[in-house]
Amino acid sequence: MIELSRRGAAAPAAPRRLRRGGAPRTLAALLSTALLLGAPGGALAQGAGGQAPPPQAVSIVTATPEAIPVVNELPGRIAATRIAEVRPRVSGIIEERVFTQGALVEADDVLYRIDSAPFKVQVDRAKAAVAQAEAARKRAEQAAARQEELRDRRVVSAQQFDDAAAELAQSTAAVAQAEAELRAAELNLHYSEVRAPISGRIGRARITEGALVSAQGDNLATIQQLDPVYADFTQSATELLALRKAFKAGALTRSASGDVAVRLMFDDGAPYAEEGRLLFSESTVDETTGQVTLRAEFPNPDDDLLPGMYVRVQIEQGVEPDALAVPVQAIQRGSDGQAILYIVGEGDKIEARPVVTNRIVDDRWVIESGLNPGDRVVVEGFQKIRPGAPVTPQPWAKAKAPEAAAAAADGAAPADGAKPADAPAEAPADAPAGSPSDKAAAPADKG
């Protein structure tokens, strides 16, 4: 019984030692938890009772009147300045094609050769007719001279003298006619070589050797002059009338040089290097489209522009002398699509103002109405501002280089998971039994 009581009394002793030995760790854990839970609350209480956050910094530009050109982009197509269809001027069989298809040719270059044998025969016949006519004229001249001598001696009648003079005139006319027929035969012989009427780039051959062609009947090839070229484009008659009214009202002026600058954009958006000049605008309106056709001329030294090519024509049709423009990123849109500008007003407070935009020029919106000269327009820093909120305005500059922006972002905050060098290390709540705190508590257990 005594042993059982001792064993029963001894058995509960171990748990009591365990509770006494675990008490410091449990107490430390509770204190750490209380401190962790209490710290945010205190910080929040301090922040709630502290001062208001400073005004948000925003980048602004000041609206300043300036002269901005009125540039319209219109659809157009390229056309050759000169086009000539190569046609034979005599009939015959094509013996030879001389030119290279798609090559540049000069005016009067031989392109085709037609069988010339029939034309040579015509030349020989015409020469013989000339010789015959000259012989007849010589006989008539001799007869007329003899009749004149006999008339002076009063041997022949006046009628005989008149007949001799008429025969001489007739033979002279016959010589002139024969000579004209000779020139026509020589001209036909010359036309047996089909020559280029203009200089330019020749297209494909439409007739091959051995084909029979007729005078003025067959198109053998086409030559186009491609340097310079025309750009024909159209504009609404309503827009042209609006421009004329703006000039009359003084809202638009002509450029200082008086020339109309015209530029081209390819279908893929790439600009054409050469600048053109406006030649004219037609004085009639297309009844079906209501468009007016305009024509500009562009240099084409490298044959980059080809007839029929679709292009976009940018034409400067005036200058707006007192225009107001803001960077494109300054324009915000409401839920209804209305363009809005944030203006820094009196007391450096934000004002949301609806505006009417006109066009984009060099990454800037030209404002038609709603903006006044001297207004300070917010360009960057929209994330934390609202109407009526105070801000700190700063002059706006274009975006930094990517490298500088990346470096600034890297230096602004440490990497994720990193700690400052002077930050104290946190002790875990479940420190192992061999820690210094446990060793300090061990002597109390031994007593």
KAQUI-V459194 format. One record per run of one state. SS is the DSSP state (A for helix, B for strand, O for the rest). FROM is the first residue (numbers start at 1). TO is the last residue. If there is no record, write none. Layout:
ss/from/to
SS/FROM/TO
SS/FROM/TO
//
This chain:
ss/from/to
O/1/1
A/2/49
O/50/55
B/56/62
O/63/65
B/66/87
O/88/91
B/92/97
O/98/103
B/104/105
O/106/109
B/110/114
O/115/116
A/117/152
O/153/157
A/158/191
O/192/192
B/193/195
O/196/199
B/200/202
O/203/211
B/212/213
O/214/218
B/219/236
A/237/249
O/250/252
B/253/253
O/254/260
B/261/265
O/266/270
B/271/271
O/272/275
B/276/281
O/282/290
B/291/298
O/299/309
B/310/327
A/328/330
O/331/331
B/332/333
O/334/338
B/339/344
O/345/345
A/346/348
B/349/354
O/355/355
B/356/360
O/361/363
B/364/369
O/370/375
B/376/380
O/381/389
B/390/395
O/396/401
A/402/412
O/413/435
A/436/446
O/447/447
//
